[in-house]
């Protein structure tokens, strides 16, 4: 047999495959520094798309979201979005929803304390709203010509009084510069204690309905009139305001210069004139946001990179600049990042939602950049078939159709005509029943509103096992019950949901009711008790235990005031704790509090002196609360045995007086026992100041009744690779895998393997030289030995391509990241190589047990995709594992040879179809 062994690098892959010059050039390009796991583009409106990308870099995962807007599209506009006041903050989702945006990201950096305003210029709908801080000149603008650019916008304004006119210096800034004249508009909703700065002279003039109301030589706490403004002048400008007296008319006019549609501030320029700005930080990775424009300014790019999580490590400023340039931005600006980085969008058929995983809960911010689509015509322009594109042989899948107009707003679907091209039939209700034709493809077609669309559906094999998605059973604590789905697997490990109408469901109707809901089932409690729900399909069954009802335990803790003390945030909040009476006259604890003016949220804590340990494994916690009607947000904090803290929402607003019982669920995944640390009202409106009293009584924990034991699940028999049942064909040949050599008599182990006449050995890292020496002593020096360690190699044997990967550090990235680029290139050329019929990828560690589970899943996806596009079988052979085993995932068998220090013999049968690889000893 002829064998070839090559280094796993693109140049030699190209030489082996001898592709066309164009293909060779593509493979021979410098390798990318990342691996793409996902790149999905979704249209949101005419001229607006959303791109989600997930990439694996040598330093970790990066998850990003990109909005690309065609600023020349007449039905699409962009603008700054803001909280109701410039000194207020609001989550981007709420801000965008209130202003009607279809997509938005967060905007400028802002002062966390003090006024809380953004640091840069704000121009909205062409109106100049705010001047930048002196150290914050950089900004992004879109002009009235719909061209985007990076620019600084100046203020052109004049104040006119009966005694003359003066240039307006700033608008809505915390400090008016010395010698300057500033204006505060109704959008400034806080006090202005620093407005005059350190100026020697100052004047404050309150103007309402065009006339002076008051004049002061200091900053007052008078709020800005809704129909007026406040002028503040320092030094020379103060002297300009000196002659004014109540009743004098005053007018102010100002505008941005040059005139622009909108402007927003930012910090660092990332890209200028098509080049990445030099000197940007390239060390600190964190969540980032940026705005950029194409060279002609007609296309805008809004990018958010997630960070500070296992899902995404974030980006440095230099990396952010490289991202923006790669997407097409010739000019780009850094926006606020960290916990502020937020992107929201209304995807077709879905509500406006947060897309990224913020570094913390949605952080309120002062502004952002929004994209707005004109309302659509309401006439269907696009159709989409919804439903999983897989179905088991002999089972069904119910498909539905969603219609959208040109702005991707949903349109009611009148009547759908269904069709199926391929094995199986589809009814007028969209329910498709598959024929017994594993591996076949079916084209489902749907026609409505004069439009036609289609969906490619794969027919899987018959169900080999089922798995309800109800880990630990169902706890039915309220009348709504709980939903669950049932997942099936065929013999090749392909996974799909099972349509609830294909399931036979058995249960005790006196305890529970089970009914189809969407792709799953809903279990609704009928009476208190416990039992089992059995689902079965194609001869396979699974049992789901359930329990309904709880056991309540009343704790005396809230009746013992000595167990509690008063705490606060921030220091301006005052209060105390005192004994009181509960609704039944029993002892209770009262919390008196005053929310004085302060920056940010204010909270008054009924703090446990020592954590109150809650008995058992409670599912819910509740208490009686005598309300004060002040409208504060009522919350509680739990801590579990692992030290994790959890915040419970007891009531969104204490808008009642008298007694009311409130309750919240204990979050899933807590480590018991859990302890109650505090109960507290929160005020989020910085404009509200008030005093109140809440009385807490009868702390109650509710624990679900004991869950019945689940019967043992079905255990599939040994895989055919381990237990073929039929002999291999006469043209079969074998190879040996030796993960380790025994400490005693290693030569005997190699000698035993030679009895199977292997064509080559696959050995663990560091063993190649030793095994070759032993083979030489045994007179078998001609038998090749390949080591599973970088530099990775591949070779061909009997129509099978073996790709050897180094994974001993727990994955490809941890061992040698460059293997990814070589693997992708090699799988691509192998898919077109006529002499290669099958592929075996070999590594010391199975991707099912990679240290980075997402990297393992990515490798699985690559092998399944290779099988789908090439029609060639693939297998993964892992030298690890405690014992021999086979797990099939999405059509690919993942084989563990086991780690005993004895050789494992594999047989390749070139004449077999599915059973072409088998394992023995």
C-alpha positions in Angstrom: 0.0 0.0 0.0 1.2 3.5 -0.8 1.3 5.9 2.1 1.9 9.7 2.1 2.7 11.7 5.2 2.7 15.5 5.2 2.9 18.3 7.6 -0.5 19.8 8.2 0.1 23.2 6.6 -1.8 24.8 3.7 1.1 24.8 1.2 1.5 21.1 1.3 -2.3 20.6 1.4 -2.5 22.6 -1.8 0.3 20.5 -3.3 -1.4 17.3 -2.4 -4.8 18.3 -3.7 -3.5 20.0 -6.8 -6.4 22.5 -7.0 -6.9 25.2 -9.5 -4.5 28.2 -9.3 -7.3 30.3 -7.7 -7.9 27.7 -5.0 -4.3 27.3 -4.4 -3.8 31.0 -3.9 -6.7 31.1 -1.4 -5.2 28.2 0.7 -1.7 29.6 0.4 -2.7 33.0 1.8 -1.3 34.0 5.2 -3.4 32.1 7.8 -6.0 34.1 9.6 -5.5 34.6 13.3 -8.9 33.3 14.2 -11.4 30.5 13.4 -15.0 31.5 12.5 -17.6 29.5 14.5 -20.6 31.7 13.4 -21.2 34.5 10.9 -24.9 35.2 10.5 -26.4 38.2 8.7 -30.0 39.2 9.4 -31.9 42.0 7.6 -33.7 44.3 10.0 -35.2 46.9 7.7 -34.5 48.3 4.3 -30.8 49.4 4.3 -30.1 47.8 7.7 -28.6 44.5 8.6 -27.4 42.8 11.8 -24.3 40.6 11.8 -23.5 38.2 14.7 -20.1 36.6 14.6 -18.4 34.2 17.0 -14.7 33.7 16.5 -12.0 31.6 18.3 -8.7 33.4 18.7 -5.5 32.0 20.4 -6.4 34.1 23.4 -10.1 33.0 23.6 -13.6 33.5 22.2 -14.9 36.7 20.8 -18.6 37.3 20.3 -19.6 40.4 18.3 -22.6 42.2 17.0 -22.5 44.6 14.0 -25.2 46.9 12.7 -24.6 48.1 9.1 -26.8 51.0 8.0 -27.1 52.4 4.5 -27.4 56.1 5.4 -28.6 56.9 1.8 -31.7 54.6 2.2 -34.7 57.0 2.2 -36.8 54.8 4.6 -34.0 54.5 7.2 -32.9 57.3 9.5 -30.4 57.5 12.4 -30.3 59.8 15.4 -29.0 60.1 18.9 -31.3 58.6 21.5 -31.3 60.0 25.0 -32.8 59.5 28.4 -35.7 61.9 29.2 -33.2 64.4 30.6 -29.6 65.0 29.9 -28.8 64.4 33.5 -30.8 61.2 33.7 -29.8 57.7 32.6 -31.8 54.9 31.1 -31.1 51.4 29.8 -30.5 51.3 26.0 -33.5 48.9 25.6 -35.9 51.3 27.3 -34.5 54.3 25.6 -34.7 52.7 22.1 -38.2 51.4 22.7 -39.5 54.7 24.0 -38.2 56.5 20.9 -39.2 53.8 18.4 -35.8 52.6 17.2 -35.5 49.3 15.4 -31.9 49.0 16.6 -29.5 50.9 18.8 -26.3 50.8 20.7 -25.0 52.7 23.7 -23.3 56.0 23.2 -20.8 58.4 24.8 -18.9 58.0 28.1 -20.5 59.8 31.0 -19.8 61.0 34.6 -20.8 58.2 37.0 -21.2 60.7 39.8 -22.2 64.3 39.9 -24.4 65.4 37.1 -24.2 62.0 35.3 -24.2 63.7 31.9 -22.4 62.5 28.8 -19.0 63.9 28.3 -19.3 65.0 24.7 -21.4 67.0 22.3 -25.1 66.0 21.9 -27.0 67.1 18.8 -30.4 65.4 18.3 -32.8 66.0 15.4 -30.6 68.9 14.4 -31.0 70.6 17.8 -27.9 71.4 19.8 -28.6 69.9 23.3 -25.3 69.8 25.1 -21.7 71.1 24.8 -18.7 68.8 25.4 -16.4 68.9 28.4 -13.2 70.8 27.5 -11.1 67.6 27.4 -13.7 65.7 25.3 -13.7 67.1 21.7 -13.9 64.0 19.6 -17.2 63.1 18.1 -19.2 61.4 15.3 -21.8 63.2 13.2 -24.2 62.6 10.4 -24.9 65.7 8.4 -28.1 67.0 6.9 -26.7 65.5 3.7 -26.9 62.0 5.3 -23.1 61.7 5.2 -21.4 60.3 8.3 -18.0 61.6 9.4 -15.8 62.1 12.5 -15.9 65.7 13.4 -16.2 68.3 16.2 -19.3 70.4 16.2 -19.1 74.0 17.4 -21.8 76.0 19.0 -23.2 79.1 17.3 -25.4 81.0 19.8 -26.4 84.4 21.0 -28.1 85.8 24.1 -30.1 89.0 23.6 -31.3 91.3 26.4 -32.6 94.9 26.4 -29.0 95.9 27.3 -27.2 94.2 24.4 -26.1 90.7 23.2 -23.5 88.2 24.1 -22.1 85.0 22.6 -23.5 81.9 24.1 -20.5 79.8 25.3 -21.9 76.4 26.4 -25.2 74.5 26.6 -26.0 72.2 29.6 -22.6 71.7 31.0 -21.9 71.2 34.7 -19.4 74.1 34.8 -19.6 77.3 32.8 -16.0 78.3 31.8 -14.6 81.4 33.3 -15.7 84.5 31.3 -18.3 82.3 29.6 -22.1 82.4 29.3 -24.0 79.2 29.6 -27.6 78.0 29.4 -29.4 75.3 31.3 -32.6 74.0 29.5 -35.4 71.9 30.9 -33.4 68.8 29.9 -31.2 69.6 32.9 -33.1 68.0 35.7 -30.7 68.2 38.6 -29.2 70.9 40.7 -26.3 73.0 39.3 -23.9 73.4 42.3 -20.7 73.6 40.2 -22.1 75.9 37.5 -19.9 78.9 38.4 -16.8 76.9 39.0 -14.1 78.9 40.7 -15.0 82.2 39.0 -14.6 85.4 41.0 -17.9 86.8 39.8 -21.1 85.0 38.8 -24.7 85.6 37.9 -27.7 83.2 37.6 -30.7 84.4 35.7 -33.9 82.4 35.7 -36.1 83.1 32.6 -39.6 81.9 32.2 -42.0 82.5 29.3 -39.3 84.8 27.8 -39.0 87.1 30.8 -36.6 87.3 33.8 -38.0 85.8 37.0 -35.0 86.1 39.3 -31.4 87.2 39.3 -28.8 85.9 41.8 -25.1 86.3 42.5 -24.8 82.6 43.3 -26.1 79.3 42.0 -29.5 78.5 43.4 -31.4 75.2 43.5 -34.3 76.6 41.5 -35.3 74.0 38.9 -35.2 75.0 35.2 -38.7 76.1 34.3 -40.5 73.8 31.8 -41.2 76.9 29.6 -37.9 78.7 30.1 -34.2 78.4 30.9 -31.5 79.5 33.3 -28.5 81.6 32.3 -25.2 81.4 34.2 -22.4 83.9 33.5 -19.0 84.1 35.0 -16.7 87.1 35.2 -17.1 89.2 32.1 -20.3 87.4 31.1 -21.6 87.9 34.6 -21.2 91.6 34.2 -23.2 91.3 30.9 -26.1 89.9 33.0 -25.8 92.5 35.8 -28.4 95.0 34.4 -31.1 92.4 34.2 -34.1 92.6 36.5 -37.3 90.7 36.8 -39.7 91.3 33.9 -36.9 92.0 31.4 -37.3 90.1 28.1 -34.5 87.7 27.2 -34.1 85.6 24.0 -31.6 82.9 23.2 -30.8 81.4 19.8 -28.3 78.7 19.1 -27.5 76.0 16.6 -24.8 73.5 15.8 -22.1 74.7 13.4 -21.9 73.3 10.8 -25.6 72.2 10.7 -25.8 68.5 11.3 -28.6 65.9 11.8 -27.0 64.5 14.9 -23.8 64.4 16.8 -22.4 62.3 19.7 -19.1 62.3 21.6 -16.6 59.6 22.1 -13.1 59.0 23.3 -10.4 57.7 21.0 -10.4 57.8 17.3 -9.8 54.2 16.2 -9.5 54.5 12.4 -8.8 57.7 10.4 -8.8 57.9 6.6 -8.6 54.1 6.3 -5.7 53.5 8.6 -5.7 52.2 12.1 -4.6 54.9 14.5 -1.2 54.2 16.0 -0.5 54.0 19.7 -3.9 52.4 20.7 -4.0 50.2 23.8 -3.4 46.6 22.9 -3.3 45.0 26.4 -6.7 45.4 28.1 -9.5 43.3 26.7 -13.0 44.3 27.8 -16.4 44.9 26.4 -16.3 47.6 23.7 -18.6 49.7 21.5 -17.7 51.8 18.5 -19.2 53.8 15.6 -17.7 54.2 12.2 -18.3 55.2 8.6 -17.3 54.1 5.2 -14.9 56.2 3.1 -17.8 58.0 1.3 -19.7 58.4 4.6 -22.8 56.7 3.2 -22.5 53.6 5.3 -22.5 53.5 9.1 -21.1 50.7 11.3 -22.1 50.2 14.9 -20.2 47.5 16.7 -20.4 45.9 20.1 -17.9 43.3 21.3 -18.9 41.3 24.4 -16.4 40.7 27.2 -15.7 39.8 30.7 -17.3 36.3 30.3 -16.5 32.8 29.1 -18.6 33.6 26.1 -16.3 36.4 25.0 -13.0 37.8 26.3 -13.6 41.3 24.8 -11.2 43.4 22.7 -8.4 45.8 23.1 -8.7 49.3 21.5 -6.2 48.2 18.8 -8.3 45.0 18.1 -11.5 47.1 18.1 -9.9 49.4 15.4 -8.9 46.3 13.4 -12.5 45.0 13.6 -13.9 48.3 12.4 -11.5 48.5 9.5 -12.1 44.9 8.4 -15.9 45.6 8.3 -15.4 48.6 6.0 -15.0 51.6 8.3 -12.5 54.1 7.0 -13.2 56.3 10.1 -14.2 55.0 13.5 -14.6 56.3 17.1 -14.6 54.5 20.4 -17.8 54.8 22.4 -18.4 53.9 26.0 -17.5 50.3 26.9 -17.4 47.9 29.9 -20.8 47.5 31.5 -22.2 50.2 29.3 -21.7 48.2 26.0 -25.2 47.3 24.9 -26.8 46.6 21.5 -30.5 46.1 20.9 -32.5 45.2 17.8 -35.9 44.1 16.6 -35.2 41.0 14.6 -37.9 39.9 12.1 -40.9 38.6 13.9 -39.4 39.4 17.3 -39.7 42.2 19.8 -36.9 44.7 20.5 -34.4 42.9 22.7 -30.9 43.1 24.1 -28.6 41.0 21.9 -25.3 41.0 23.7 -24.5 39.6 27.2 -23.8 42.8 29.2 -20.9 42.6 31.6 -23.5 43.4 34.3 -27.2 44.0 34.4 -28.3 46.5 31.8 -26.5 49.7 32.8 -28.5 52.9 32.5 -26.7 55.3 30.2 -27.4 58.9 29.1 -27.5 58.4 25.4 -27.0 56.1 22.4 -27.3 55.9 18.6 -30.6 54.7 17.2 -31.8 53.5 13.8 -35.3 54.2 12.7 -37.3 52.6 9.9 -40.4 54.1 8.3 -43.5 52.0 8.8 -43.8 49.4 6.1 -46.7 49.0 3.7 -48.2 46.0 5.5 -48.1 44.0 2.3 -46.1 40.8 2.3 -42.8 40.9 0.6 -40.9 38.1 2.3 -41.9 34.6 3.6 -40.2 32.4 6.1 -40.9 28.8 7.0 -40.5 28.2 10.7 -39.8 24.8 12.2 -36.8 22.6 12.9 -35.3 21.4 9.6 -35.0 17.8 10.7 -37.5 15.0 11.2 -37.1 11.3 12.1 -38.1 8.6 9.6 -41.8 7.9 10.1 -42.5 10.9 12.3 -43.8 14.4 11.6 -42.9 18.0 11.9 -45.4 20.9 11.9 -44.2 23.9 9.9 -45.6 27.4 10.0 -45.1 30.5 7.8 -44.3 34.0 8.9 -44.8 36.9 6.4 -43.0 40.2 6.5 -43.4 43.5 4.6 -40.4 45.4 3.1 -39.5 46.7 6.5 -39.5 43.2 8.0 -42.5 43.9 10.1 -44.9 40.9 10.5 -47.9 40.6 8.2 -50.8 38.4 8.9 -50.7 35.3 6.7 -54.0 34.5 5.0 -53.8 31.1 3.4 -50.8 28.9 2.8 -50.4 26.3 0.1 -47.9 23.6 1.2 -45.8 21.3 -0.9 -43.1 18.7 -0.3 -40.5 17.6 -3.0 -39.1 14.3 -1.8 -40.0 11.3 0.4 -43.0 12.0 2.6 -46.3 14.0 2.5 -47.4 17.3 3.9 -50.9 18.3 4.8 -52.8 21.6 4.4 -52.0 22.4 8.0 -48.2 22.3 7.4 -47.7 19.0 9.1 -45.1 17.0 7.2 -44.8 13.2 7.8 -41.5 11.8 6.7 -41.0 8.5 4.8 -38.6 5.9 6.1 -35.7 7.3 4.1 -32.8 8.1 6.4 -30.3 10.6 4.8 -32.8 11.9 2.3 -33.4 15.6 1.7 -36.9 17.1 1.3 -37.8 20.5 0.0 -40.7 22.0 1.9 -42.4 24.7 -0.1 -44.9 27.3 1.1 -46.9 29.8 -1.1 -48.9 32.7 0.2 -49.6 36.3 -0.9 -48.2 35.5 -4.4 -44.8 34.6 -2.8 -43.1 31.2 -2.5 -40.4 30.1 -0.2 -38.8 26.8 0.6 -36.9 25.0 3.4 -34.5 22.1 3.0 -35.3 19.3 5.6 -33.2 16.3 6.4 -34.8 13.0 7.2 -33.0 11.2 10.0 -33.1 7.6 10.9 -35.7 6.1 13.2 -35.6 7.1 16.8 -32.9 5.2 18.8 -33.5 6.9 22.2 -35.4 9.8 23.6 -34.5 12.3 26.3 -37.1 14.6 27.9 -35.7 18.1 28.6 -36.8 18.0 32.3 -33.7 17.4 34.3 -34.6 16.3 37.8 -38.3 16.1 37.1 -41.0 18.7 37.0 -41.9 20.9 40.0 -45.4 22.3 39.4 -45.7 25.1 42.0 -48.4 27.2 40.3 -51.5 26.8 38.2 -49.6 27.5 35.0 -47.5 24.4 35.5 -44.3 23.8 33.5 -43.3 23.1 29.9 -40.9 20.5 28.6 -39.8 19.2 25.2 -38.7 15.7 24.2 -35.5 15.3 22.2 -34.8 12.2 20.1 -31.6 10.7 18.7 -31.2 8.3 15.8 -28.5 5.6 15.7 -26.0 8.0 14.1 -26.4 10.5 17.0 -28.4 13.1 15.0 -30.6 15.1 17.3 -34.1 16.6 16.8 -37.1 17.7 18.7 -40.0 15.2 18.6 -43.3 16.7 17.6 -45.7 16.4 20.6 -48.4 14.9 18.3 -46.1 11.9 17.6 -45.7 11.1 21.3 -47.9 8.8 23.3 -48.3 10.4 26.7 -49.5 8.6 29.8 -50.2 10.1 33.3 -52.7 10.1 36.2 -55.4 12.7 35.2 -56.4 13.1 38.8 -53.1 14.7 39.5 -51.9 16.4 36.3 -53.0 17.4 32.9 -50.6 17.2 29.9 -51.3 19.0 26.7 -49.3 20.0 23.5 -47.9 23.5 23.4 -45.7 24.6 20.5 -42.9 22.1 20.0 -43.4 20.7 23.5 -45.8 19.8 26.3 -47.2 21.6 29.2 -47.9 19.8 32.5 -50.6 21.5 34.6 -51.2 20.4 38.2 -54.8 19.2 39.0 -54.2 18.2 42.6 -51.4 18.1 45.2 -49.3 15.0 44.9 -46.6 13.3 42.9 -46.3 10.8 40.1 -44.9 10.1 36.7 -45.5 11.2 33.1 -44.5 8.6 30.5 -43.7 9.6 26.9 -43.1 7.0 24.2 -42.4 6.9 20.4 -41.3 4.2 18.0 -40.8 1.7 20.8 -38.8 4.0 23.0 -40.0 5.4 26.3 -38.9 7.8 29.0 -40.4 8.6 32.4 -40.6 12.1 33.9 -41.3 12.4 37.7 -43.3 15.3 38.8 -44.5 16.9 42.0 -47.2 19.5 42.6 -47.8 21.4 45.8 -45.6 22.8 48.5 -45.0 22.6 52.2 -45.0 25.9 54.0 -42.9 26.7 57.0 -43.5 29.9 59.1 -40.3 31.4 60.6 -40.3 33.6 63.6 -37.3 35.7 62.4 -39.2 38.9 61.5 -40.8 38.9 64.9 -37.4 39.3 66.6 -36.3 42.8 66.0 -33.0 42.2 67.7 -32.0 40.0 64.7 -32.1 43.0 62.4 -30.4 46.4 61.9 -30.6 49.3 59.6 -28.1 49.8 56.7 -28.2 52.2 53.8 -26.9 53.2 50.4 -25.7 55.9 49.9 -25.0 57.8 53.0 -27.8 60.4 52.4 -30.4 57.7 53.2 -31.4 57.6 56.8 -33.6 55.4 58.9 -34.0 52.9 61.8 -35.5 49.6 62.8 -38.2 49.2 65.5 -40.6 46.5 66.9 -44.1 46.5 65.5 -47.2 44.3 65.1 -48.1 41.9 62.2 -51.4 41.4 60.5 -52.6 39.0 63.2 -51.3 41.0 66.1 -48.1 38.9 66.4 -44.7 40.6 66.7 -43.2 42.1 63.5 -40.3 44.5 62.5 -40.8 48.0 61.1 -38.3 49.7 58.8 -38.4 53.6 58.9 -36.5 55.3 56.1 -35.9 58.6 54.4 -34.7 58.9 50.8 -33.0 62.3 50.7 -31.6 63.6 47.4 -28.6 61.7 46.2 -27.0 60.4 43.0 -28.1 57.1 41.6 -30.3 54.5 43.3 -31.1 54.7 47.0 -31.8 51.7 49.3 -32.8 51.3 52.9 -31.8 47.8 54.2 -33.5 45.7 56.8 -30.2 43.9 57.3 -29.9 40.6 59.2 -27.3 40.9 62.0 -26.4 37.3 61.1 -27.6 35.6 58.0 -31.0 33.9 58.6 -30.5 30.3 57.4 -33.7 29.0 55.7 -34.6 25.4 56.5 -34.6 22.6 53.9 -34.4 23.3 50.2 -37.0 26.1 49.7 -38.4 26.9 46.3 -40.1 30.1 47.3 -39.8 32.8 50.0 -42.6 35.1 51.1 -43.7 37.5 53.8 -46.4 39.9 54.8 -45.7 43.6 54.1 -47.6 46.6 55.4 -47.1 49.1 52.6 -46.7 52.9 52.8 -47.9 53.6 49.2 -44.6 55.4 48.3 -44.0 53.2 45.3 -40.5 51.9 46.1 -39.2 48.7 44.5 -39.1 45.9 47.1 -36.3 43.4 47.0 -34.5 40.8 49.1 -31.0 39.2 49.0 -30.2 35.6 49.5 -26.8 33.9 49.7 -26.2 30.2 49.1 -23.7 27.8 50.6 -21.2 28.5 47.8 -21.1 32.2 48.7 -23.1 33.3 45.7 -25.6 36.2 46.2 -29.0 36.4 44.5 -31.4 39.3 44.4 -35.2 38.5 44.5 -37.9 40.9 43.3 -40.7 40.9 45.9 -42.8 43.7 44.4 -42.1 46.1 41.5 -43.8 49.0 43.5 -45.0 49.2 47.0 -48.1 51.1 45.9 -50.4 49.8 48.6 -51.2 50.6 52.2 -52.3 48.0 54.6 -51.1 44.4 54.6 -50.2 42.3 51.5 -48.4 39.0 51.1 -45.5 39.1 48.6 -43.5 36.1 47.3 -40.6 35.3 45.0 -39.0 32.1 43.6 -35.6 31.0 44.8 -33.4 31.0 41.7 -32.5 27.7 40.1 -29.0 26.4 40.5 -28.5 27.6 44.1 -26.3 25.6 46.4 -28.3 24.8 49.6 -28.7 25.8 52.3 -29.6 29.4 51.5 -29.7 32.4 53.9 -31.7 35.6 53.9 -29.4 38.6 54.2 -31.6 41.6 53.7 -35.0 43.0 52.7 -35.1 46.5 51.3 -37.0 49.2 49.4 -35.1 50.8 46.4 -35.9 54.2 44.9 -34.5 54.5 41.3 -35.9 58.0 40.5 -33.3 60.5 41.6 -35.9 63.3 41.5 -38.1 61.8 44.3 -37.4 62.4 48.0 -39.7 61.1 50.7 -40.0 59.3 54.0 -41.8 56.0 54.6 -42.3 53.0 56.9 -42.7 49.4 55.9 -43.6 46.6 58.4 -42.4 43.0 57.7 -44.0 39.9 59.3 -44.4 36.2 59.0 -41.4 35.1 57.0 -42.5 32.0 55.1 -40.5 29.4 53.1 -42.3 27.0 50.7 -40.6 23.8 49.8 -41.9 21.4 47.1 -43.0 18.0 48.2 -40.4 15.3 47.7 -39.8 14.4 44.1 -40.3 10.7 43.4 -37.3 8.7 42.2 -37.0 8.6 38.4 -36.9 5.1 36.9 -33.6 4.2 35.2 -33.4 5.5 31.6 -33.0 3.3 28.6 -29.4 2.1 28.2 -28.5 1.6 24.5 -26.6 -1.5 23.6 -22.9 -1.4 22.7 -22.1 0.5 19.5 -21.5 -1.6 16.4 -17.9 -0.3 16.2 -17.3 -2.2 19.5 -19.7 -5.1 18.8 -20.1 -5.4 15.0 -21.8 -8.8 15.1 -20.6 -9.6 11.6 -17.0 -10.4 10.4 -15.1 -7.8 8.4 -14.7 -8.2 4.6 -11.7 -10.0 3.0 -10.1 -6.7 1.9 -10.0 -5.4 5.5 -6.7 -4.1 7.1 -5.8 -3.0 10.6 -3.8 -0.5 12.5 -2.7 -0.3 16.1 -3.2 2.5 18.7 -0.9 2.6 21.7 -1.6 5.5 24.0 1.1 4.5 26.5 3.7 1.8 27.1 3.7 -0.3 30.2 6.5 0.3 32.7 7.3 -3.4 32.7 8.1 -5.3 29.4 7.0 -2.7 27.0 8.3 -4.8 24.1 5.6 -7.4 24.8 2.9 -4.8 24.3 4.3 -3.9 20.9 4.8 -7.5 20.0 1.2 -8.3 20.8 0.1 -5.6 18.5 2.2 -7.0 15.6 0.2 -10.2 15.7 -2.7 -8.3 14.1 -0.4 -7.3 11.2 -1.1 -3.6 11.6 -0.1 -1.3 8.7 1.0 1.4 11.1 1.0 2.5 14.7 -0.6 5.6 16.2 1.1 6.4 19.5 0.8 9.0 22.3 3.0 12.0 22.6 6.7 11.3 23.2 6.5 7.6 22.3 7.4 7.5 18.6 11.2 7.0 19.0 10.7 4.3 21.7 8.2 2.4 19.7 10.3 2.6 16.6 13.3 1.2 18.5 11.2 -1.7 19.7 9.9 -2.4 16.2 13.4 -2.5 14.9 14.4 -5.0 17.5 11.4 -7.1 16.5 12.3 -7.0 12.9 9.4 -4.7 11.9 11.2 -1.5 11.3 9.3 -0.9 8.1 6.0 -0.4 10.0 5.3 3.4 10.2 4.8 5.1 13.6 2.8 8.3 13.8 2.7 10.4 17.0 -0.4 12.4 18.1 1.4 15.6 18.9 2.3 18.9 17.1 3.5 19.4 14.6 0.4 17.6 13.5 0.6 15.4 10.4 -1.8 13.6 8.1 -1.3 10.6 5.9 -3.4 8.4 3.5 -3.9 4.7 3.8 -6.3 2.5 1.8 -8.6 5.3 0.8 -8.7 6.7 4.3 -7.1 10.0 5.3 -5.8 10.1 8.8 -5.4 13.6 10.4 -3.3 13.6 13.5 -4.0 16.4 16.0 -2.2 17.5 19.1 -4.7 17.9 21.9 -2.8 16.8 25.0 -3.2 20.2 26.6 -7.0 19.9 26.6 -7.8 21.1 23.0 -6.4 22.5 19.8 -6.2 26.0 21.0 -4.3 25.1 24.2 -1.9 22.8 22.5 -1.2 24.6 19.2 -3.7 27.0 17.8 -2.3 26.9 14.2 -3.7 23.4 13.9 -7.2 24.9 13.3 -6.2 26.6 10.1 -4.5 23.4 8.8 -7.5 21.3 9.8 -10.0 23.5 8.0 -7.9 23.7 4.8 -7.3 19.9 4.8 -11.0 19.0 5.3 -11.8 21.3 2.4 -9.4 19.8 -0.1 -10.2 16.3 1.2 -13.9 16.8 0.4 -12.9 17.2 -3.2 -10.2 14.4 -3.3 -11.6 11.6 -5.4 -9.2 9.0 -4.0 -10.1 9.6 -0.4 -13.4 8.0 0.7 -13.2 8.4 4.5 -11.5 10.5 7.2 -10.3 9.6 10.7 -9.3 12.5 12.9 -7.0 11.3 15.7 -6.1 13.1 18.9 -5.2 12.3 22.4 -8.3 14.0 23.8 -11.8 13.6 22.5 -13.5 16.9 21.7 -16.4 15.7 23.9 -14.0 16.3 26.8 -12.0 19.4 25.6 -11.2 21.8 28.4 -13.0 24.4 26.4 -16.4 22.8 25.7 -17.2 25.3 23.0 -14.1 24.5 21.1 -15.0 20.8 21.3 -18.4 21.6 19.9 -16.8 23.6 17.1 -14.7 20.7 16.1 -17.8 18.5 16.1 -19.6 20.9 13.9 -16.6 21.0 11.5 -16.7 17.2 11.1 -20.4 17.0 10.7 -20.3 19.8 8.1 -17.5 17.9 6.3 -19.7 14.8 6.0 -22.7 16.8 4.8 -20.9 18.6 2.0 -18.6 15.8 0.9 -20.8 12.7 1.4 -17.7 11.0 2.9 -17.7 9.4 6.3 -15.7 10.8 9.2 -14.7 9.5 12.6 -12.8 10.9 15.5 -10.4 8.5 17.3 -9.3 9.6 20.8 -6.4 7.8 22.5 -7.8 8.9 25.9 -10.8 7.7 27.9 -10.9 5.4 30.9 -12.3 2.6 28.9 -13.1 1.8 25.2 -16.3 3.5 24.2 -18.2 5.2 21.3 -20.4 8.2 21.3 -22.1 9.3 18.1 -22.8 13.0 17.7 -24.5 14.4 14.6 -23.4 11.5 12.3 -19.8 11.2 13.6 -18.6 8.5 15.9 -16.3 9.7 18.6 -14.2 6.7 19.7 -12.3 6.4 22.9 -9.5 3.8 22.6 -9.1 3.8 26.4 -5.9 4.4 28.3 -4.8 0.9 29.4 -1.2 0.2 28.5 -2.1 -2.4 25.9 -2.5 -1.9 22.2 -5.9 -1.4 20.6 -6.4 -2.8 17.2 -8.7 -1.1 14.7 -9.9 -2.7 11.5 -10.9 -0.8 8.3 -13.3 -2.5 6.0 -13.2 -0.7 2.6 -16.2 -2.7 1.3 -18.5 -1.8 4.2 -20.8 1.2 4.2 -21.7 2.2 7.7 -19.6 -0.3 9.6 -16.3 0.6 7.9 -14.3 1.0 11.2 -14.4 -1.4 14.1 -12.3 -1.8 17.3 -10.8 -4.9 19.0 -7.9 -5.9 21.1 
